[in-house]
């Protein structure tokens, strides 16, 4: 599955003032006003728009996302890669080919956003596939690829310890480790 195509549909950035700051906290028995429902509805719509924003931009190139966000008056305040590397300057054009994984508001109800990007390095598996192999087959495959990593290494043997006292087992293990 390739990256999304076409221009992303990005919800408009939140207007000045968060509706969450205006949410009422009525006491039991107080009447609920129509304005209270309106404030609650605006708050829920803001949560909806936050999810719509992130899903609309997920998988797109960072360059494309920056343009779409700027068109709706969002400000990228921080970008970070999946390995935790903070990007010093989100406006750096060398990042434009990276894919966006997630866009979240810095503070819900404000136009400032944080962006999570893919890494610049190829993160495919670097180890050979050993699934479905026996221990011996896996060891042979690794030895063929890497040689003997530890000279003189071989299978580890342990003495039979069943039925021995603790002192006898300790002595047997000491003899085996020499």
C-alpha positions in Angstrom: 0.0 0.0 0.0 1.5 3.3 -1.1 1.3 6.7 0.4 -2.0 8.6 0.2 -2.6 10.6 -3.0 -4.5 13.8 -3.6 -4.6 16.9 -1.4 -5.4 16.2 2.2 -8.6 17.5 3.7 -7.5 19.3 6.9 -10.0 20.7 9.3 -9.6 24.4 10.1 -7.4 25.3 13.1 -9.3 26.1 16.3 -10.5 29.6 16.7 -8.9 31.8 19.4 -10.0 30.5 22.9 -10.5 26.9 23.7 -14.1 25.8 24.4 -12.7 23.6 27.1 -11.9 26.7 29.2 -15.6 27.7 29.0 -17.1 24.3 29.9 -19.6 24.7 32.7 -19.5 22.7 35.9 -23.0 23.0 37.3 -23.9 22.0 40.7 -26.6 19.3 41.3 -30.0 20.9 40.8 -28.8 23.7 38.5 -30.5 24.2 35.2 -28.5 23.4 32.1 -28.5 26.2 29.6 -28.5 26.0 25.8 -25.1 27.8 25.9 -23.7 25.0 28.0 -24.7 22.4 25.4 -23.2 24.7 22.7 -19.9 24.8 24.6 -20.0 21.0 25.1 -20.7 20.5 21.4 -17.9 22.8 20.4 -15.5 20.8 22.7 -16.6 17.5 21.2 -16.2 18.9 17.7 -12.7 19.9 18.5 -11.9 16.4 19.6 -13.4 15.0 16.4 -11.4 17.5 14.3 -8.2 16.5 16.1 -8.6 12.9 15.1 -9.6 13.9 11.6 -6.5 16.1 11.3 -4.2 13.2 12.3 -5.8 10.6 10.1 -5.9 12.9 7.1 -2.2 13.6 7.3 -1.0 10.1 8.3 1.3 8.5 5.7 1.9 11.7 3.7 5.2 13.4 3.1 6.3 16.0 5.7 6.7 18.6 3.0 3.1 18.1 1.9 1.8 18.1 5.5 3.6 21.4 6.3 1.9 23.1 3.4 -1.6 21.7 4.3 -1.1 22.7 8.0 0.1 26.2 7.0 -3.0 26.7 4.7 -5.2 26.1 7.7 -3.1 28.3 10.1 -1.6 25.5 12.1 1.9 25.9 13.4 4.3 23.0 13.7 6.1 23.6 17.0 7.9 20.3 17.3 8.7 17.3 15.1 10.2 14.1 16.4 11.2 10.8 14.7 9.9 7.4 15.9 13.2 6.7 17.5 12.9 9.8 19.7 15.2 12.1 17.8 13.9 15.6 18.2 14.1 17.7 15.0 15.8 21.0 15.7 14.0 23.0 13.0 10.7 21.7 11.7 11.0 24.0 8.7 14.2 22.2 7.5 13.5 21.1 3.9 15.8 18.0 4.3 12.9 16.4 6.3 10.3 16.9 3.5 10.5 13.3 2.1 9.9 11.7 5.5 6.5 10.2 6.1 4.2 11.6 8.8 2.9 9.0 11.3 0.8 11.3 13.6 -0.1 14.9 14.1 -1.4 15.9 17.5 -2.2 19.3 19.0 0.4 20.7 21.5 -2.6 21.8 23.6 -6.1 20.7 22.7 -7.9 23.8 21.3 -4.8 25.6 20.1 -3.4 25.7 16.5 0.1 24.5 17.6 0.8 20.9 16.6 3.4 18.2 17.2 4.4 15.9 14.3 5.8 12.3 14.5 7.9 11.3 11.5 9.5 8.2 10.2 13.2 7.7 10.5 15.6 8.6 7.7 17.4 5.2 7.9 16.2 2.0 6.4 14.8 0.0 9.4 14.3 -3.4 7.7 15.5 -6.4 9.6 19.2 -6.8 9.6 19.2 -10.4 11.0 18.6 -13.5 8.9 15.3 -15.2 9.2 15.6 -18.2 11.5 11.9 -18.9 12.0 11.1 -22.6 11.6 14.6 -23.8 11.8 16.0 -26.2 14.5 18.7 -24.9 16.8 21.3 -26.8 14.8 20.1 -25.4 11.4 19.9 -21.9 12.8 23.5 -22.2 14.3 24.8 -23.5 10.9 23.1 -20.6 9.0 24.6 -18.0 11.5 28.0 -19.7 11.3 27.9 -19.6 7.5 27.0 -15.9 7.6 29.2 -14.7 10.4 31.8 -17.4 11.1 32.7 -18.5 14.6 31.9 -15.4 16.7 33.4 -16.9 19.8 36.5 -19.1 19.1 36.4 -22.4 20.9 32.7 -22.0 21.7 30.6 -25.1 21.5 27.5 -26.5 23.1 27.2 -25.8 26.8 26.9 -29.0 28.8 25.6 -29.2 32.3 26.0 -32.0 34.7 23.1 -34.1 35.9 21.9 -32.5 39.2 18.8 -34.6 39.9 18.8 -36.2 43.3 21.9 -34.4 44.5 22.0 -32.3 47.7 22.7 -28.6 47.4 26.4 -29.1 48.3 26.9 -31.9 45.8 25.2 -29.9 43.1 27.5 -26.9 43.8 30.5 -29.1 43.6 29.3 -30.7 40.3 28.8 -27.3 38.8 32.2 -26.1 40.0 33.9 -29.1 38.3 31.9 -28.6 35.1 32.9 -24.9 34.8 36.6 -25.7 34.8 
